[in-house]
Amino acid sequence: MVSFVRRGTRLQGKQLAAWQRLAGRYLIDVPRGSAATSVDPTVRFDAATVFGRRAPLVVEIGSGLGDAVVAAAVAAPEHDFLAVDVYRPGLSDLMRKADRAGAVNIRVIEANAPDVFRTLLASGSVDEVWTFFPDPWPKKRHHKRRLVSPAFAELVVGVLRPGGRWRLATDWQEYAEQMRDTLDAVSGLAPANDGPDGFAPRFPGRIATGFERKGIAAGRVIRDLTYERR
């Protein structure tokens, strides 16, 4: 299950320097399986060991340039945050921003999200999953590549603790409706979309990023969704 086209893995200049300086502090260097962004299925993530404490764990899928997760980590130092992405320059920027903000409660993984959720994260170990502005793959023939699918939803259900939440946002109305229809049908999830239009109110912990601003500038409406692990 791959929902991305991997581009721009080469680092130069400030991004390379930041990676070399900060990877030892922030990067979880997971052993690989058969592909460059895969995860060895025998490896497990132990948040208490990695962060040196037991705290609520938030996993963000597709962290981009890191603006949202770094802001969240600074605002909620009592939580731990794991950022999952395959875009190495973005992860480098994220680490640089976390370092500048003094956010010690972030770690990053360069890996395919389904691999992380399938084997790396323990069952019931995650308090929240965030999926903000995933690639909408707007062409119909590419819809099969979309991350939010019944198969991936089952993986998310598996790692969420009972009562844990999956928060999503998109600026593509058709994708928002597909997400809602898909997740409404998952037996392990209960919708918490209590807005008048069947979507959730804006999650206050999600800051406006460049992706959202571009969507608004293009005239698209931002849709939030929230689902709770039964």
C-alpha angles and dihedrals in degrees: 000000000000121000100177146060107228113228137164104021094153117101126208138170116346093003093055092045091049092049092051093046101041109027091088089058103040111017122092100210099206122192111251133237121206099318138049094254098034127108126230102249092222094062122095131194115231107193095188091056095043096047097031093234144056112258139142108288124220119191117199118199114208103010095183110191092349101248096128099044095043091051090048093049092052092047094047109036089163089069130069121224130206116193117202121194142135096215104099097191089053092050089050090053090047092054091047091051092046091050092048091049093046092239106162094168096076132091128175134213124197100211147106107280097226090055090051092049096041098056116351100062117065121236112273093003100118127078098191138008119203124201108174120177100343116189104286095205088211098194111091094229089058097049090100088069094060113120097222103076136133091262095051092043089060089054091052091049089053096058099038118095116234105282092020118136138229111208120194138176135183139167093214110092095200091051090047090055092047090050091051094048092046097048095041086063095053109102094209094057132071118200117240093184097133098161119120091250096052094261129100126263114258110286104243091212091064113087121205109266133187091267091057094045091051090051093050091047088054090054097254124142119236114233124197125196130188128192129181128213108245 
